[in-house]
Amino acid sequence: IDISGMETASMMAHSLEAGNLQVRNDIIAQGQVQVTGGITLGAGGIFSAGPASIYTNSSVSTLTVTQSGAGNIVEFKDATTMAFVIKNGGNVGIGTSSPAFLLDVNGDFRVGVEAKANTFYVDTANERVGVGTSSPSATFSVGDNPTTSTTTIDFAKPCFRMMADDGSNTVLYYWPSVAPGTLGGWATSTTSCF
């Protein structure tokens, strides 16, 4: 059927070809909707009650999200719980809906691969950091079990700074050596330190 102009409240068509099609209400398709060009959507956006996937074989970005307003750029939720968000301005939050930093993680996290999964581990509940362990026993722990495992730490020219535990708030510095064949020691200045 070739119709140059028609307005109807209801129509069922098994095949329809149109140069321009304007629909004031809903479109319900029981099969697939295929678009060979682009789709421009209004403020209603897209809602999918089923899985959604994107496939492309292109030299340009598969997905580009542009937010020109004040809302979040991207949100991923588990039911109503925020799992991942990119806020307006670029801050990224994992486990938080209001990241205050460029990357803000609310909860424990670790960095590693496969068998060496505990290369770096943060225990937020106890405010501890572990390297090579997922159960740090101190503020900073290196190695799985300090009583049974061997841990190697390499320092180039180490210098340690700490606060004296005598109520004086004195800052102490310790350096193992200042020159080949000499021993370092404790000091209250940064002459050989930092």
N, C-alpha and C positions, 0 to 999 in steps of 0.2 A: 504494500500500500504506500502510496506517495501522497503526503498531505502537506501542502504549503503552509497551512496554519490551522491549528485546532486547539480548542480548550475543552477539557472534559474533567468531570469530577472523579470518574473511575474508568480504568481501561485495563484489560488483560491482553497482553501481546506475547506470542511465542517468539517473535522476531521483530525487532524494531531498529530502524536505521534513521538517524536524525543528524542534521548538521549541528544544531544547537538544541539542547533539551533543558528546559527549566521546570523544576519540580518544587512546589511551594510547601509540601509536607514530606512525609517519609517515603523512602524507597525500600521495599521489601523484596529481596531476591532469594529464592529457594535454591538456586544454583550458585555458580561463581560469578563474580563481577570482574571482568578483565578490562584493564585500561592500558592502552598502548602509549598514551601521552602522559601528562602529569595530572595530579589532582590538587586542586586548591580548596582548602576548607575554611569555613568561617569560625566564629567563636565557639561553636559547639564541639569542634575537634573530632577525635576518633574514640569510640568505645568498642572494645572487643570482649565478648563473653567467653571466648575460646582462645586457644594458643595463637600467637602471632609470630611471624618470622619474616626476615628480610633477606633476600638473596640478590647479589649483583655480581657481575663480572666486569669490573670497570677500573679505570686508573684514577678515579676520583673517590672521595669519601663515600662510604656506604650510607652513613647516617650523619646528618648535620642538624644540630639543634640550636636555634637562635632564640634567645629570650630578650626582647627589647623593653619589657616592663620591669616591675619590681619583684615579681614572683620568683620561685626557685627555678633553676634551669632544668634539673632532672630530679625525679624522686622514684625510688624503688621501695615498695612496702611489702611486708609480710603481714597480710590482713591489715590491721590498722597500725602496726609497729613499723617505724621507719628503719629500713635496713641500710639504705645508701641514699645520699642526697648531694647534689651540687647546688649550693646556694647562689643567689644573685650576688655577683662579685667574684665567684670562683672558689670559695672555700668548700672543701669536700668533707662530708661527714659519714662515718661508718658506725652504725649503732647509735647515732644521735641525729636529731632533727635540727640542731642549731650549732654547727661547727664554728668555733671561734678562731680556728687557725686554718692555714692552707690545707692541711690534712689533720683531721681530728677524729681519733678512734676512741669510742666509749666501750671499754672492755679489754680483756687480755688479747694479745696478738703475738705471733711468732713469725720469724723469717727463716727459711731453710728450704731444702729440696729433699724429697723422698727420704732416704735413710738418714740424712743429716738435717732433719726437720727443725731441730732446736738450735740452729746457729745463733739466733737472737730471740729472746723471749721476754715479754713484759708481763709481770703479774701485778695488775693494777689494784687488786683487792688488798695486797700487802705492801704495795709500793716498792717492789723489788724488780731487778733486772737480772736476767741470766744469759750467759754466753755459753753455748754448748750444753745447756740444761733447761728442762721445762719446769723445774721445781727449785728455783733459787732460794737458798736458806739464809741469805743475808741481803742487805740493800743492793749489793753487787756481787754476784756469784759467777765464777768461771769453772766450767767442768761439771760433769754429771754428779759425782759424789766426791767431795773434797777429802774424804777419809779413805777412799779405796781406789780412786782413779788419779792418774798423773796428768797434770795440766801444764802446758808450756806457754809462757808469756814472754814475748820479746819486746825490749825497750831499746830505743836508740840512745837517748840521753835523758833518763828519767829524772823528774823532779816532782816531789809530792808536797802538797800544801794542805795543812789541816789546822783546826782550831784547838788550842790548849784546853784540856778539861780540868781547869783549876779555878774557873770563875773569872779569870782575868781577860778573857776574850782575846788573848794573844794569838796571832797567826804565826804558825811555825812552818818552816820549810826544811825539807830533807832532800839531799842529793847524794847518791852513792859515790860519785867522784867528780872532780873538777878538771882533772888532767890525767893522762896515762901514768899509772904507777902511784897515784895519790888517792887518798880516801876522802870522801865528803863528810857530811855530818849535818847537824841541826843548826838552823839560823833563824833569826827573826827579820831578816831583810831579804830582798830579792837579788842581791848582788850576783849570786851564782845560779839563780833560779828564775825561770820565766823571763 
